[in-house]
Amino acid sequence: MNWELVKKYFKPEEFKCPCCGKCDMLPEFILKLYKAREISNVPFIINSGFRCRKHNTQIRGAFNSYHLKGEACDIKCEDPYTRYQIIMGAIKSDIYGIIIYKNFIHLDNRKERLLLVKIY
């Protein structure tokens, strides 16, 4: 990934696995994320980006998580305005995987549309 293209909003450190430091994000996904950030006009605070298998297992992530392929991120989100802006930016940027949690939004690079709300 050429991070120079997206440095206005993102740094590789934000997407590194906290377990091993690997940051194998798919460039196509990062470019979509950049476009979503540009459209939404709110900060994207990345809680989770790339995950190695060990870390994904430790946090009980999905076995086939998009995080394992560098095609997902979780963005901190605690207020309705920011949540709306992130979701609209993602939709307009052709990010099809959107899962809304209480304190963050998961975005991923799946090929079919999914909008799911999981507020616990």
SULURDA-V977444 format. One record per pair of residues at least 6 apart in sequence whose ideal C-beta (glycine too) atoms are under 6 Angstrom apart, sorted by the first residue. I is the first residue (numbers start at 1). J is the second residue. D is the distance in whole Angstrom. If there is no record, write none. Layout:
BEGIN
I;J;D, I;J;D
END
This chain:
BEGIN
1;25;6, 1;27;5, 1;30;6, 3;12;5, 6;30;6, 6;34;5, 9;37;5, 12;23;5, 14;46;4, 15;23;5, 15;25;5, 15;49;3, 15;50;5, 16;23;4, 17;50;5, 17;51;5, 17;52;5, 17;55;5, 19;52;6, 19;54;6, 19;55;4, 20;52;5, 22;50;6, 22;52;6, 23;50;5, 24;50;6, 24;70;5, 25;50;6, 25;70;4, 26;70;5, 26;71;5, 29;71;5, 29;109;4, 32;93;5, 32;95;5, 35;93;4, 36;89;4, 36;90;5, 36;93;4, 36;95;6, 37;44;5, 39;89;4, 39;92;5, 40;85;4, 40;86;5, 40;89;3, 42;82;5, 42;85;5, 44;75;5, 45;76;4, 46;73;5, 47;74;4, 47;76;5, 47;104;5, 48;74;4, 49;73;5, 50;70;5, 51;67;4, 51;68;6, 56;65;6, 56;68;6, 66;72;4, 66;108;4, 71;108;6, 71;109;4, 72;108;4, 73;107;6, 74;104;5, 74;106;5, 75;86;6, 75;104;6, 75;105;5, 76;104;5, 77;83;5, 77;86;6, 77;104;6, 77;105;5, 78;103;6, 86;105;5, 90;98;5, 90;107;5, 95;107;5, 96;110;5, 96;113;5, 97;108;3, 97;110;4, 97;114;5, 98;115;5, 99;106;4, 99;116;5, 100;117;5, 101;118;5, 102;119;5, 102;120;6
END
